[in-house]
Amino acid sequence: SSFPSSCLGSNMALSLCFSLPSGFDCRCGNLFCAIHRYSDMHACPYDYKAEAAEKIRKENPIVIAEKIQKL
């Protein structure tokens, strides 16, 4: 089967039933149970801080005003 059948944090079996969530995908690319789905619960290597900083840089360009002429 191409689907992982257990949580990488606890090795707990994940349900493969389509009517229930069969696990939680993390941005690090792994599948986790409800307990280990948060990044601090499975020592996630994904850099959320760098992603947020890059998003802020893209959405807020640097604005340079024209020089004010003195009278």
All heavy atoms as a GROMACS GRO file, in nm:
protein
  547
    1SER      N    1   0.083  -0.118   0.000
    1SER     CA    2   0.000   0.000   0.000
    1SER      C    3   0.088   0.124   0.000
    1SER      O    4   0.194   0.128   0.061
    1SER     CB    5  -0.091  -0.009   0.121
    1SER     OG    6  -0.116   0.113   0.180
    2SER      N    7   0.044   0.232  -0.068
    2SER     CA    8   0.124   0.354  -0.078
    2SER      C    9   0.097   0.449   0.038
    2SER      O   10   0.164   0.549   0.050
    2SER     CB   11   0.094   0.424  -0.210
    2SER     OG   12  -0.040   0.465  -0.214
    3PHE      N   13  -0.001   0.420   0.123
    3PHE     CA   14  -0.033   0.506   0.235
    3PHE      C   15   0.040   0.457   0.361
    3PHE      O   16   0.038   0.338   0.390
    3PHE     CB   17  -0.184   0.507   0.263
    3PHE     CG   18  -0.264   0.563   0.151
    3PHE    CD1   19  -0.334   0.482   0.065
    3PHE    CD2   20  -0.267   0.701   0.131
    3PHE    CE1   21  -0.408   0.534  -0.038
    3PHE    CE2   22  -0.341   0.754   0.027
    3PHE     CZ   23  -0.411   0.671  -0.058
    4PRO      N   24   0.101   0.550   0.436
    4PRO     CA   25   0.160   0.508   0.562
    4PRO      C   26   0.050   0.464   0.658
    4PRO      O   27  -0.056   0.526   0.662
    4PRO     CB   28   0.229   0.632   0.616
    4PRO     CG   29   0.216   0.737   0.513
    4PRO     CD   30   0.123   0.689   0.408
    5SER      N   31   0.071   0.357   0.730
    5SER     CA   32  -0.034   0.306   0.817
    5SER      C   33  -0.012   0.338   0.963
    5SER      O   34  -0.091   0.298   1.046
    5SER     CB   35  -0.046   0.155   0.799
    5SER     OG   36   0.077   0.094   0.834
    6SER      N   37   0.096   0.412   0.995
    6SER     CA   38   0.119   0.446   1.135
    6SER      C   39   0.180   0.585   1.149
    6SER      O   40   0.245   0.636   1.059
    6SER     CB   41   0.209   0.342   1.201
    6SER     OG   42   0.335   0.341   1.138
    7CYS      N   43   0.157   0.643   1.264
    7CYS     CA   44   0.210   0.775   1.298
    7CYS      C   45   0.360   0.764   1.316
    7CYS      O   46   0.410   0.672   1.381
    7CYS     CB   47   0.143   0.824   1.426
    7CYS     SG   48   0.221   0.968   1.501
    8LEU      N   49   0.436   0.858   1.262
    8LEU     CA   50   0.580   0.855   1.278
    8LEU      C   51   0.623   0.896   1.418
    8LEU      O   52   0.734   0.865   1.460
    8LEU     CB   53   0.648   0.946   1.175
    8LEU     CG   54   0.642   0.896   1.032
    8LEU    CD1   55   0.705   0.996   0.937
    8LEU    CD2   56   0.709   0.762   1.017
    9GLY      N   57   0.536   0.965   1.492
    9GLY     CA   58   0.570   1.008   1.628
    9GLY      C   59   0.547   0.899   1.732
    9GLY      O   60   0.627   0.883   1.823
   10SER      N   61   0.441   0.823   1.716
   10SER     CA   62   0.406   0.725   1.819
   10SER      C   63   0.397   0.583   1.766
   10SER      O   64   0.375   0.490   1.842
   10SER     CB   65   0.270   0.761   1.880
   10SER     OG   66   0.169   0.752   1.782
   11ASN      N   67   0.410   0.567   1.635
   11ASN     CA   68   0.395   0.437   1.570
   11ASN      C   69   0.254   0.380   1.589
   11ASN      O   70   0.231   0.262   1.579
   11ASN     CB   71   0.500   0.338   1.620
   11ASN     CG   72   0.535   0.236   1.513
   11ASN    OD1   73   0.514   0.260   1.395
   11ASN    ND2   74   0.587   0.123   1.555
   12MET      N   75   0.157   0.469   1.620
   12MET     CA   76   0.018   0.430   1.638
   12MET      C   77  -0.046   0.407   1.501
   12MET      O   78  -0.021   0.481   1.407
   12MET     CB   79  -0.058   0.542   1.711
   12MET     CG   80  -0.201   0.509   1.743
   12MET     SD   81  -0.292   0.649   1.813
   12MET     CE   82  -0.190   0.694   1.951
   13ALA      N   83  -0.126   0.304   1.490
   13ALA     CA   84  -0.192   0.274   1.364
   13ALA      C   85  -0.292   0.384   1.330
   13ALA      O   86  -0.365   0.431   1.417
   13ALA     CB   87  -0.263   0.140   1.372
   14LEU      N   88  -0.293   0.425   1.204
   14LEU     CA   89  -0.386   0.527   1.156
   14LEU      C   90  -0.499   0.460   1.080
   14LEU      O   91  -0.477   0.365   1.006
   14LEU     CB   92  -0.314   0.628   1.066
   14LEU     CG   93  -0.200   0.704   1.132
   14LEU    CD1   94  -0.128   0.788   1.027
   14LEU    CD2   95  -0.253   0.794   1.241
   15SER      N   96  -0.619   0.513   1.095
   15SER     CA   97  -0.735   0.460   1.025
   15SER      C   98  -0.724   0.490   0.877
   15SER      O   99  -0.687   0.600   0.838
   15SER     CB  100  -0.862   0.523   1.082
   15SER     OG  101  -0.972   0.491   1.001
   16LEU      N  102  -0.758   0.396   0.793
   16LEU     CA  103  -0.759   0.419   0.648
   16LEU      C  104  -0.900   0.436   0.596
   16LEU      O  105  -0.924   0.434   0.477
   16LEU     CB  106  -0.690   0.303   0.576
   16LEU     CG  107  -0.540   0.291   0.604
   16LEU    CD1  108  -0.484   0.170   0.532
   16LEU    CD2  109  -0.467   0.416   0.564
   17CYS      N  110  -0.996   0.452   0.687
   17CYS     CA  111  -1.135   0.475   0.650
   17CYS      C  112  -1.149   0.615   0.592
   17CYS      O  113  -1.099   0.712   0.649
   17CYS     CB  114  -1.224   0.460   0.772
   17CYS     SG  115  -1.397   0.493   0.740
   18PHE      N  116  -1.216   0.629   0.479
   18PHE     CA  117  -1.227   0.759   0.412
   18PHE      C  118  -1.327   0.852   0.480
   18PHE      O  119  -1.327   0.971   0.455
   18PHE     CB  120  -1.264   0.740   0.265
   18PHE     CG  121  -1.152   0.680   0.186
   18PHE    CD1  122  -1.160   0.550   0.142
   18PHE    CD2  123  -1.037   0.753   0.159
   18PHE    CE1  124  -1.057   0.493   0.070
   18PHE    CE2  125  -0.934   0.698   0.087
   18PHE     CZ  126  -0.944   0.568   0.043
   19SER      N  127  -1.413   0.800   0.567
   19SER     CA  128  -1.509   0.887   0.633
   19SER      C  129  -1.449   0.956   0.756
   19SER      O  130  -1.502   1.053   0.804
   19SER     CB  131  -1.633   0.807   0.675
   19SER     OG  132  -1.598   0.709   0.771
   20LEU      N  133  -1.338   0.907   0.805
   20LEU     CA  134  -1.269   0.966   0.919
   20LEU      C  135  -1.132   1.016   0.875
   20LEU      O  136  -1.075   0.962   0.782
   20LEU     CB  137  -1.250   0.861   1.030
   20LEU     CG  138  -1.376   0.802   1.090
   20LEU    CD1  139  -1.340   0.688   1.183
   20LEU    CD2  140  -1.455   0.906   1.164
   21PRO      N  141  -1.078   1.117   0.943
   21PRO     CA  142  -0.943   1.160   0.907
   21PRO      C  143  -0.845   1.046   0.930
   21PRO      O  144  -0.847   0.982   1.035
   21PRO     CB  145  -0.915   1.275   1.004
   21PRO     CG  146  -1.043   1.310   1.068
   21PRO     CD  147  -1.137   1.197   1.048
   22SER      N  148  -0.764   1.018   0.832
   22SER     CA  149  -0.673   0.905   0.844
   22SER      C  150  -0.536   0.949   0.891
   22SER      O  151  -0.440   0.875   0.878
   22SER     CB  152  -0.662   0.833   0.710
   22SER     OG  153  -0.613   0.922   0.613
   23GLY      N  154  -0.525   1.066   0.945
   23GLY     CA  155  -0.398   1.117   0.991
   23GLY      C  156  -0.385   1.262   0.949
   23GLY      O  157  -0.468   1.314   0.874
   24PHE      N  158  -0.282   1.327   0.996
   24PHE     CA  159  -0.263   1.468   0.968
   24PHE      C  160  -0.130   1.487   0.896
   24PHE      O  161  -0.026   1.445   0.946
   24PHE     CB  162  -0.265   1.549   1.098
   24PHE     CG  163  -0.398   1.542   1.168
   24PHE    CD1  164  -0.425   1.443   1.260
   24PHE    CD2  165  -0.497   1.634   1.139
   24PHE    CE1  166  -0.548   1.435   1.325
   24PHE    CE2  167  -0.620   1.628   1.202
   24PHE     CZ  168  -0.645   1.528   1.295
   25ASP      N  169  -0.135   1.551   0.780
   25ASP     CA  170  -0.014   1.581   0.705
   25ASP      C  171   0.054   1.701   0.767
   25ASP      O  172  -0.010   1.800   0.802
   25ASP     CB  173  -0.047   1.615   0.558
   25ASP     CG  174  -0.094   1.494   0.481
   25ASP    OD1  175  -0.038   1.386   0.503
   25ASP    OD2  176  -0.185   1.509   0.399
   26CYS      N  177   0.184   1.694   0.779
   26CYS     CA  178   0.263   1.805   0.831
   26CYS      C  179   0.341   1.866   0.715
   26CYS      O  180   0.363   1.800   0.613
   26CYS     CB  181   0.359   1.756   0.939
   26CYS     SG  182   0.460   1.888   1.010
   27ARG      N  183   0.386   1.989   0.729
   27ARG     CA  184   0.464   2.053   0.624
   27ARG      C  185   0.600   1.988   0.606
   27ARG      O  186   0.666   2.009   0.506
   27ARG     CB  187   0.479   2.202   0.653
   27ARG     CG  188   0.347   2.273   0.638
   27ARG     CD  189   0.362   2.420   0.654
   27ARG     NE  190   0.232   2.483   0.647
   27ARG     CZ  191   0.209   2.608   0.671
   27ARG    NH1  192   0.308   2.688   0.705
   27ARG    NH2  193   0.088   2.658   0.663
   28CYS      N  194   0.642   1.909   0.702
   28CYS     CA  195   0.769   1.836   0.686
   28CYS      C  196   0.750   1.715   0.596
   28CYS      O  197   0.847   1.650   0.559
   28CYS     CB  198   0.825   1.795   0.823
   28CYS     SG  199   0.727   1.674   0.914
   29GLY      N  200   0.624   1.686   0.558
   29GLY     CA  201   0.598   1.579   0.462
   29GLY      C  202   0.560   1.446   0.524
   29GLY      O  203   0.544   1.348   0.453
   30ASN      N  204   0.544   1.440   0.654
   30ASN     CA  205   0.510   1.314   0.721
   30ASN      C  206   0.366   1.314   0.767
   30ASN      O  207   0.299   1.416   0.768
   30ASN     CB  208   0.604   1.292   0.840
   30ASN     CG  209   0.747   1.274   0.796
   30ASN    OD1  210   0.775   1.202   0.701
   30ASN    ND2  211   0.838   1.342   0.863
   31LEU      N  212   0.318   1.198   0.806
   31LEU     CA  213   0.180   1.179   0.850
   31LEU      C  214   0.180   1.145   0.999
   31LEU      O  215   0.259   1.061   1.043
   31LEU     CB  216   0.117   1.064   0.770
   31LEU     CG  217  -0.032   1.045   0.780
   31LEU    CD1  218  -0.105   1.165   0.722
   31LEU    CD2  219  -0.073   0.920   0.705
   32PHE      N  220   0.092   1.211   1.076
   32PHE     CA  221   0.091   1.193   1.221
   32PHE      C  222  -0.050   1.172   1.273
   32PHE      O  223  -0.148   1.210   1.210
   32PHE     CB  224   0.152   1.316   1.289
   32PHE     CG  225   0.297   1.335   1.255
   32PHE    CD1  226   0.334   1.421   1.154
   32PHE    CD2  227   0.395   1.265   1.323
   32PHE    CE1  228   0.467   1.438   1.122
   32PHE    CE2  229   0.528   1.281   1.291
   32PHE     CZ  230   0.564   1.367   1.191
   33CYS      N  231  -0.057   1.117   1.395
   33CYS     CA  232  -0.185   1.099   1.464
   33CYS      C  233  -0.228   1.233   1.524
   33CYS      O  234  -0.154   1.331   1.517
   33CYS     CB  235  -0.171   0.992   1.574
   33CYS     SG  236  -0.061   1.039   1.709
   34ALA      N  237  -0.346   1.236   1.586
   34ALA     CA  238  -0.399   1.360   1.643
   34ALA      C  239  -0.310   1.417   1.752
   34ALA      O  240  -0.300   1.538   1.770
   34ALA     CB  241  -0.539   1.336   1.696
   35ILE      N  242  -0.242   1.332   1.826
   35ILE     CA  243  -0.155   1.378   1.934
   35ILE      C  244  -0.028   1.441   1.880
   35ILE      O  245   0.018   1.544   1.929
   35ILE     CB  246  -0.121   1.261   2.029
   35ILE    CG1  247  -0.248   1.209   2.096
   35ILE    CG2  248  -0.017   1.304   2.133
   35ILE    CD1  249  -0.229   1.080   2.170
   36HIS      N  250   0.030   1.385   1.778
   36HIS     CA  251   0.159   1.430   1.725
   36HIS      C  252   0.148   1.520   1.602
   36HIS      O  253   0.248   1.547   1.537
   36HIS     CB  254   0.247   1.309   1.692
   36HIS     CG  255   0.283   1.231   1.813
   36HIS    ND1  256   0.219   1.114   1.845
   36HIS    CD2  257   0.374   1.254   1.911
   36HIS    CE1  258   0.270   1.068   1.958
   36HIS    NE2  259   0.364   1.151   2.000
   37ARG      N  260   0.029   1.570   1.571
   37ARG     CA  261   0.011   1.650   1.450
   37ARG      C  262   0.076   1.788   1.460
   37ARG      O  263   0.111   1.847   1.360
   37ARG     CB  264  -0.136   1.666   1.416
   37ARG     CG  265  -0.213   1.750   1.516
   37ARG     CD  266  -0.358   1.757   1.479
   37ARG     NE  267  -0.434   1.816   1.590
   37ARG     CZ  268  -0.561   1.839   1.586
   37ARG    NH1  269  -0.630   1.807   1.478
   37ARG    NH2  270  -0.622   1.890   1.689
   38TYR      N  271   0.093   1.842   1.580
   38TYR     CA  272   0.153   1.975   1.596
   38TYR      C  273   0.305   1.965   1.586
   38TYR      O  274   0.365   1.868   1.631
   38TYR     CB  275   0.110   2.037   1.728
   38TYR     CG  276  -0.039   2.054   1.738
   38TYR    CD1  277  -0.115   1.979   1.826
   38TYR    CD2  278  -0.106   2.143   1.655
   38TYR    CE1  279  -0.252   1.993   1.833
   38TYR    CE2  280  -0.243   2.158   1.661
   38TYR     CZ  281  -0.315   2.084   1.751
   38TYR     OH  282  -0.450   2.099   1.757
   39SER      N  283   0.367   2.069   1.531
   39SER     CA  284   0.511   2.066   1.504
   39SER      C  285   0.595   2.049   1.630
   39SER      O  286   0.699   1.986   1.626
   39SER     CB  287   0.553   2.192   1.430
   39SER     OG  288   0.525   2.307   1.508
   40ASP      N  289   0.549   2.102   1.743
   40ASP     CA  290   0.628   2.088   1.866
   40ASP      C  291   0.615   1.950   1.930
   40ASP      O  292   0.692   1.914   2.018
   40ASP     CB  293   0.589   2.196   1.966
   40ASP     CG  294   0.442   2.191   2.005
   40ASP    OD1  295   0.362   2.136   1.927
   40ASP    OD2  296   0.409   2.244   2.113
   41MET      N  297   0.520   1.870   1.883
   41MET     CA  298   0.500   1.736   1.940
   41MET      C  299   0.578   1.628   1.866
   41MET      O  300   0.587   1.515   1.913
   41MET     CB  301   0.351   1.700   1.940
   41MET     CG  302   0.267   1.790   2.028
   41MET     SD  303   0.318   1.790   2.200
   41MET     CE  304   0.266   1.627   2.249
   42HIS      N  305   0.635   1.660   1.749
   42HIS     CA  306   0.712   1.558   1.678
   42HIS      C  307   0.848   1.610   1.630
   42HIS      O  308   0.907   1.554   1.539
   42HIS     CB  309   0.631   1.500   1.561
   42HIS     CG  310   0.604   1.594   1.448
   42HIS    ND1  311   0.488   1.666   1.440
   42HIS    CD2  312   0.676   1.629   1.338
   42HIS    CE1  313   0.490   1.740   1.330
   42HIS    NE2  314   0.603   1.720   1.267
   43ALA      N  315   0.899   1.714   1.692
   43ALA     CA  316   1.031   1.770   1.658
   43ALA      C  317   1.040   1.796   1.507
   43ALA      O  318   1.128   1.746   1.439
   43ALA     CB  319   1.142   1.678   1.706
   44CYS      N  320   0.946   1.874   1.458
   44CYS     CA  321   0.937   1.902   1.315
   44CYS      C  322   1.058   1.982   1.266
   44CYS      O  323   1.093   2.084   1.324
   44CYS     CB  324   0.809   1.983   1.289
   44CYS     SG  325   0.777   2.010   1.115
   45PRO      N  326   1.122   1.938   1.157
   45PRO     CA  327   1.237   2.010   1.105
   45PRO      C  328   1.199   2.128   1.014
   45PRO      O  329   1.286   2.205   0.973
   45PRO     CB  330   1.312   1.904   1.024
   45PRO     CG  331   1.204   1.812   0.978
   45PRO     CD  332   1.103   1.810   1.090
   46TYR      N  333   1.070   2.145   0.983
   46TYR     CA  334   1.027   2.252   0.894
   46TYR      C  335   1.045   2.387   0.962
   46TYR      O  336   1.011   2.404   1.079
   46TYR     CB  337   0.880   2.231   0.856
   46TYR     CG  338   0.832   2.324   0.747
   46TYR    CD1  339   0.859   2.296   0.614
   46TYR    CD2  340   0.762   2.440   0.778
   46TYR    CE1  341   0.815   2.380   0.514
   46TYR    CE2  342   0.719   2.524   0.678
   46TYR     CZ  343   0.746   2.494   0.547
   46TYR     OH  344   0.704   2.578   0.448
   47ASP      N  345   1.097   2.484   0.890
   47ASP     CA  346   1.128   2.615   0.946
   47ASP      C  347   1.010   2.710   0.922
   47ASP      O  348   1.004   2.781   0.822
   47ASP     CB  349   1.256   2.670   0.884
   47ASP     CG  350   1.311   2.789   0.958
   47ASP    OD1  351   1.247   2.834   1.054
   47ASP    OD2  352   1.418   2.837   0.918
   48TYR      N  353   0.917   2.713   1.017
   48TYR     CA  354   0.799   2.798   1.007
   48TYR      C  355   0.836   2.946   1.017
   48TYR      O  356   0.775   3.030   0.954
   48TYR     CB  357   0.698   2.764   1.118
   48TYR     CG  358   0.629   2.631   1.097
   48TYR    CD1  359   0.681   2.514   1.152
   48TYR    CD2  360   0.513   2.622   1.022
   48TYR    CE1  361   0.618   2.392   1.133
   48TYR    CE2  362   0.449   2.500   1.004
   48TYR     CZ  363   0.502   2.387   1.060
   48TYR     OH  364   0.440   2.268   1.040
   49LYS      N  365   0.935   2.978   1.097
   49LYS     CA  366   0.976   3.117   1.118
   49LYS      C  367   1.031   3.178   0.988
   49LYS      O  368   0.997   3.290   0.952
   49LYS     CB  369   1.081   3.124   1.229
   49LYS     CG  370   1.113   3.263   1.272
   49LYS     CD  371   1.207   3.261   1.392
   49LYS     CE  372   1.237   3.401   1.439
   49LYS     NZ  373   1.324   3.401   1.557
   50ALA      N  374   1.114   3.103   0.917
   50ALA     CA  375   1.170   3.151   0.790
   50ALA      C  376   1.060   3.168   0.686
   50ALA      O  377   1.062   3.263   0.608
   50ALA     CB  378   1.278   3.057   0.739
   51GLU      N  379   0.964   3.076   0.684
   51GLU     CA  380   0.852   3.087   0.589
   51GLU      C  381   0.771   3.213   0.616
   51GLU      O  382   0.734   3.286   0.524
   51GLU     CB  383   0.762   2.965   0.598
   51GLU     CG  384   0.643   2.974   0.504
   51GLU     CD  385   0.535   2.873   0.532
   51GLU    OE1  386   0.535   2.812   0.640
   51GLU    OE2  387   0.448   2.857   0.445
   52ALA      N  388   0.743   3.241   0.744
   52ALA     CA  389   0.665   3.360   0.781
   52ALA      C  390   0.742   3.487   0.745
   52ALA      O  391   0.684   3.584   0.695
   52ALA     CB  392   0.633   3.357   0.929
   53ALA      N  393   0.873   3.489   0.770
   53ALA     CA  394   0.955   3.606   0.737
   53ALA      C  395   0.956   3.631   0.586
   53ALA      O  396   0.946   3.746   0.541
   53ALA     CB  397   1.096   3.588   0.789
   54GLU      N  398   0.965   3.526   0.507
   54GLU     CA  399   0.965   3.540   0.361
   54GLU      C  400   0.829   3.591   0.313
   54GLU      O  401   0.823   3.676   0.223
   54GLU     CB  402   0.997   3.405   0.296
   54GLU     CG  403   1.003   3.409   0.146
   54GLU     CD  404   1.115   3.499   0.093
   54GLU    OE1  405   1.218   3.515   0.161
   54GLU    OE2  406   1.097   3.553  -0.018
   55LYS      N  407   0.722   3.542   0.372
   55LYS     CA  408   0.588   3.588   0.335
   55LYS      C  409   0.571   3.736   0.365
   55LYS      O  410   0.517   3.811   0.283
   55LYS     CB  411   0.483   3.506   0.411
   55LYS     CG  412   0.342   3.541   0.374
   55LYS     CD  413   0.242   3.455   0.450
   55LYS     CE  414   0.102   3.496   0.416
   55LYS     NZ  415   0.002   3.425   0.495
   56ILE      N  416   0.620   3.780   0.480
   56ILE     CA  417   0.613   3.922   0.516
   56ILE      C  418   0.694   4.007   0.418
   56ILE      O  419   0.650   4.113   0.374
   56ILE     CB  420   0.661   3.944   0.661
   56ILE    CG1  421   0.557   3.886   0.757
   56ILE    CG2  422   0.684   4.091   0.690
   56ILE    CD1  423   0.602   3.880   0.901
   57ARG      N  424   0.814   3.959   0.380
   57ARG     CA  425   0.897   4.033   0.283
   57ARG      C  426   0.828   4.047   0.148
   57ARG      O  427   0.832   4.152   0.086
   57ARG     CB  428   1.031   3.961   0.264
   57ARG     CG  429   1.142   4.010   0.353
   57ARG     CD  430   1.276   3.958   0.307
   57ARG     NE  431   1.288   3.814   0.317
   57ARG     CZ  432   1.316   3.746   0.429
   57ARG    NH1  433   1.335   3.812   0.540
   57ARG    NH2  434   1.325   3.616   0.428
   58LYS      N  435   0.762   3.941   0.104
   58LYS     CA  436   0.694   3.945  -0.026
   58LYS      C  437   0.570   4.036  -0.024
   58LYS      O  438   0.543   4.105  -0.122
   58LYS     CB  439   0.653   3.805  -0.069
   58LYS     CG  440   0.768   3.721  -0.117
   58LYS     CD  441   0.719   3.585  -0.161
   58LYS     CE  442   0.834   3.499  -0.209
   58LYS     NZ  443   0.789   3.365  -0.249
   59GLU      N  444   0.495   4.031   0.084
   59GLU     CA  445   0.369   4.106   0.090
   59GLU      C  446   0.388   4.252   0.129
   59GLU      O  447   0.296   4.331   0.114
   59GLU     CB  448   0.274   4.038   0.189
   59GLU     CG  449   0.226   3.903   0.140
   59GLU     CD  450   0.135   3.834   0.238
   59GLU    OE1  451   0.111   3.888   0.348
   59GLU    OE2  452   0.088   3.724   0.205
   60ASN      N  453   0.503   4.290   0.181
   60ASN     CA  454   0.528   4.428   0.225
   60ASN      C  455   0.656   4.481   0.161
   60ASN      O  456   0.761   4.481   0.225
   60ASN     CB  457   0.540   4.434   0.378
   60ASN     CG  458   0.414   4.390   0.445
   60ASN    OD1  459   0.310   4.448   0.423
   60ASN    ND2  460   0.422   4.286   0.526
   61PRO      N  461   0.648   4.527   0.038
   61PRO     CA  462   0.769   4.577  -0.028
   61PRO      C  463   0.820   4.705   0.040
   61PRO      O  464   0.745   4.777   0.104
   61PRO     CB  465   0.722   4.606  -0.170
   61PRO     CG  466   0.576   4.627  -0.158
   61PRO     CD  467   0.530   4.540  -0.044
   62ILE      N  468   0.948   4.730   0.022
   62ILE     CA  469   1.009   4.850   0.080
   62ILE      C  470   0.962   4.972   0.002
   62ILE      O  471   0.968   4.976  -0.119
   62ILE     CB  472   1.163   4.839   0.076
   62ILE    CG1  473   1.208   4.722   0.162
   62ILE    CG2  474   1.227   4.968   0.122
   62ILE    CD1  475   1.356   4.694   0.153
   63VAL      N  476   0.917   5.073   0.075
   63VAL     CA  477   0.869   5.196   0.013
   63VAL      C  478   0.972   5.304   0.040
   63VAL      O  479   1.007   5.331   0.155
   63VAL     CB  480   0.732   5.236   0.072
   63VAL    CG1  481   0.685   5.367   0.011
   63VAL    CG2  482   0.630   5.126   0.048
   64ILE      N  483   1.020   5.366  -0.068
   64ILE     CA  484   1.116   5.476  -0.054
   64ILE      C  485   1.049   5.603  -0.102
   64ILE      O  486   1.010   5.614  -0.217
   64ILE     CB  487   1.244   5.446  -0.136
   64ILE    CG1  488   1.307   5.316  -0.086
   64ILE    CG2  489   1.340   5.562  -0.125
   64ILE    CD1  490   1.426   5.271  -0.167
   65ALA      N  491   1.038   5.698  -0.011
   65ALA     CA  492   0.973   5.824  -0.044
   65ALA      C  493   1.071   5.916  -0.117
   65ALA      O  494   1.193   5.905  -0.102
   65ALA     CB  495   0.924   5.892   0.082
   66GLU      N  496   1.015   6.008  -0.195
   66GLU     CA  497   1.098   6.106  -0.262
   66GLU      C  498   1.154   6.201  -0.158
   66GLU      O  499   1.095   6.225  -0.054
   66GLU     CB  500   1.016   6.184  -0.364
   66GLU     CG  501   0.964   6.097  -0.477
   66GLU     CD  502   0.880   6.178  -0.574
   66GLU    OE1  503   0.885   6.302  -0.570
   66GLU    OE2  504   0.810   6.115  -0.652
   67LYS      N  505   1.270   6.260  -0.190
   67LYS     CA  506   1.330   6.355  -0.098
   67LYS      C  507   1.244   6.479  -0.086
   67LYS      O  508   1.185   6.526  -0.184
   67LYS     CB  509   1.470   6.395  -0.146
   67LYS     CG  510   1.573   6.290  -0.125
   67LYS     CD  511   1.709   6.349  -0.154
   67LYS     CE  512   1.816   6.250  -0.115
   67LYS     NZ  513   1.949   6.308  -0.127
   68ILE      N  514   1.238   6.532   0.033
   68ILE     CA  515   1.164   6.655   0.056
   68ILE      C  516   1.255   6.772   0.024
   68ILE      O  517   1.368   6.780   0.070
   68ILE     CB  518   1.117   6.664   0.202
   68ILE    CG1  519   1.024   6.545   0.233
   68ILE    CG2  520   1.048   6.795   0.230
   68ILE    CD1  521   0.983   6.536   0.378
   69GLN      N  522   1.207   6.863  -0.058
   69GLN     CA  523   1.287   6.980  -0.094
   69GLN      C  524   1.276   7.085   0.016
   69GLN      O  525   1.167   7.117   0.061
   69GLN     CB  526   1.241   7.039  -0.227
   69GLN     CG  527   1.265   6.945  -0.342
   69GLN     CD  528   1.218   7.006  -0.474
   69GLN    OE1  529   1.162   7.113  -0.476
   69GLN    NE2  530   1.245   6.934  -0.582
   70LYS      N  531   1.390   7.134   0.059
   70LYS     CA  532   1.391   7.237   0.162
   70LYS      C  533   1.365   7.373   0.100
   70LYS      O  534   1.406   7.399  -0.013
   70LYS     CB  535   1.525   7.238   0.235
   70LYS     CG  536   1.547   7.113   0.317
   70LYS     CD  537   1.675   7.122   0.395
   70LYS     CE  538   1.696   6.996   0.477
   70LYS     NZ  539   1.819   7.001   0.553
   71LEU      N  540   1.299   7.458   0.171
   71LEU     CA  541   1.270   7.592   0.121
   71LEU      C  542   1.384   7.686   0.140
   71LEU      O  543   1.457   7.699   0.224
   71LEU     CB  544   1.144   7.648   0.189
   71LEU     CG  545   1.018   7.568   0.159
   71LEU    CD1  546   0.904   7.627   0.239
   71LEU    CD2  547   0.986   7.574   0.012
   0.00000   0.00000   0.00000
